[in-house]
């Protein structure tokens, strides 16, 4: 059976097609002027002769302030309506966590949003996957640094898509940093590992007034 994975961020959009857990095709494009029109070209490149074999669709629901999230959701639901494929949503945090191969007691994920701000949250392992152990936060790197340094006596693992920001923590003996760029392939890997939910509510985070 086939699985389709769709991912968008503020910079890129990508799609991946799997047969069981074997990658068949992967395509990505940069996003220009916050428009995701190129997703239709990427989907066309998959050239599925028989969409009836599609059984699952994975897509990211944020958190993010990007209106593209709503478009991706509509596209996933539209394909599902035609193919009867099951739609599975994953948060962007879960993409980072699933691609972190070990289980540590304190993991903090932060990734770039817009205007120099980040989304960040703390996680702990539970029943072979990570679960949130703090609420969702949004702020600049100085706020994240204060948040992390409050736990200065604990062992901490940090995962982010910002190499520049990660460099601020490399000299702390109790902190280990990991860099990761999410995409549709990493999104699919998270789904295969058991992350995700069937409900389709998106995490549209309004940052304009913060």
PyMOL commands that set and color helices and strands:
alter all, ss='L'
color gray80, all
select helices_A, chain A and resi 39-46+51-53+68-83+92-98+141-149+163-169+184-192
alter helices_A, ss='H'
color red, helices_A
select strands_A, chain A and resi 2-8+12-19+22-30+54-60+62-64+86-90+107-112+118-126+129-132+137-139+156-160+175-179+203-204
alter strands_A, ss='S'
color yellow, strands_A
deselect
rebuild
show_as cartoon
